[in-house]
Amino acid sequence: MFHLFKIEWLKIKTYKTFWILFLAFLVFFPLAFYFSASKYMDTLSTSASFQENLLKSMLGAPFVFPRVWLASSWMGGLFFILIGMLFILLITNEVQFRTHRQNIIDGWSRMDFLKAKFSLLIFFVGVSTFLVFIIGLVVGAIYSPSMSNMTDGLYYVTYFMLMATLYLMLAYLVAILVKRTGLSIIIYFTIVCIVDNVLWLIFTLKGSQLGYFMPLEAADSLVPNPFKPKIMEKRTVEDYYLVIASVAYITVYACIIINYFRKADLKT
């Protein structure tokens, strides 16, 4: 697997679009998170109106330990859509320029090609999870009055890793099935930003918990919006059910990708 990743790295290390999108995530996410924390904590320490104080009491302190892990994971998820778009670009470019065919002609099996792209997925998830951890640790250390409960909410970083894997597996599936870069990105964004949320909303308005088991919502719900008052939270489903559902979706996506690519006509 590491050998395949080294080959993938040789392909992308001079690709300008890769560096633009990847660095955009690495730079803008930490800056946005630190700026949000700075503004919020500065406001929290100054006198405010009754309405502002009431809102603060409902939200708590999302940028101190242990809640900072949730805030970091949630905001990392917002920016992670850049990585999803980048992953689609890297896969569809191979198909459109027939690079995948040349790899197989040169001796790769079809599974080698899939494993190579999966190694990129692991790389993106690993780097993103590490960044979420580091920015949460730094901001938490700056604004927390005590470090004694630092590790209490650390599991949210693990939930982020699961969420990131699910999002990239969906991007992987869309790219392999659709093949065209522009159309793949449109479909991916439509599913992520519209379809999944609409389905969740329909079920939630009916008072059902099934909305939390939608393909992406299962992982999203593990990292809820830290700025949403708890009184507005409607979920009663336990975390471990959502973890199982997320892993199940990842497994299903992987099976579809493998079965499809094994039989796909590489000339198209």
Sequence and secondary structure as in RCSB ss.txt:
>XXXX:A:sequence
MFHLFKIEWLKIKTYKTFWILFLAFLVFFPLAFYFSASKYMDTLSTSASFQENLLKSMLGAPFVFPRVWLASSWM
GGLFFILIGMLFILLITNEVQFRTHRQNIIDGWSRMDFLKAKFSLLIFFVGVSTFLVFIIGLVVGAIYSPSMSNM
TDGLYYVTYFMLMATLYLMLAYLVAILVKRTGLSIIIYFTIVCIVDNVLWLIFTLKGSQLGYFMPLEAADSLVPN
PFKPKIMEKRTVEDYYLVIASVAYITVYACIIINYFRKADLKT
>XXXX:A:secstr
 HHHHHHHHHHHTT HHHHHHHHHHHHHHHHHHHHHHHHHHHHHTS   HHHHHHHHHH  TTSTTTHHHHHHHH
HHHHTHHHHHHHHHHHHHHHHTTHHHHHHHTT  HHHHHHHHHHHHHHHHHHHHHHHHHHHHHHHHHH S STTT
TTTTHHHHHHHHHHHHHHHHHHHHHHHH  HHHHHHHHHHIIIIIHHHHHHHHHHTT SGGGGSTTHHHHTTS  
TTS GGG    S HHHHHHHHHHHHHHHHHHHHHHHHH  TT 
